[in-house]
């Protein structure tokens, strides 16, 4: 991806950050520090909201990175060359150089992302329950990340090709029919329908007064439709 800076390697996978990621980081920090945390925890200091907001936003993107690493590790284990992972404004992408040649490989490679987010959500929620002061910034971050990871799992398992769920759907149709072209066509059509549902829902939210949330959902839908 053009405009991305390499920040390091994890398990032999090159990790890069695209400049648009900074915008997402600032936006999430601002939303968390000025709205989400003050609404749920009204008694903190201003500094506590901003530090907790920035930390939670950073950890959210580390969660996205873990999700992508899961995809890349399974791809590598099945012999597919992985160029690296790039974090950008809408999350993360794994740059896997070739397409899987068997439906089973695509299925494993795709489902492991949402599964890892779901497991992470469970672990974080478990730790949250063990924290003595659940209203403290630590408790708040754990709770927020548990919810965010559960959403990440739920969003990615939607059958909107090329989201993970769309790839899972394609691999199942591919496995059942033995026809990759037909499976791709069906998964793409379902994906387009989901993209339009996203755009429609986003516009509806926007008109209902949820401006930022609505705009965000509509842009994600548009981004997915364009692919
Ligand atoms: Zn994924």
Boltz pocket constraint, residues with backbone or C-beta under 6 A from the ligand:
constraints:
  - pocket:
      binder: B
      contacts: [[A, 67], [A, 68], [A, 71], [A, 110], [A, 113], [A, 114], [A, 156], [A, 164]]
      max_distance: 6.0
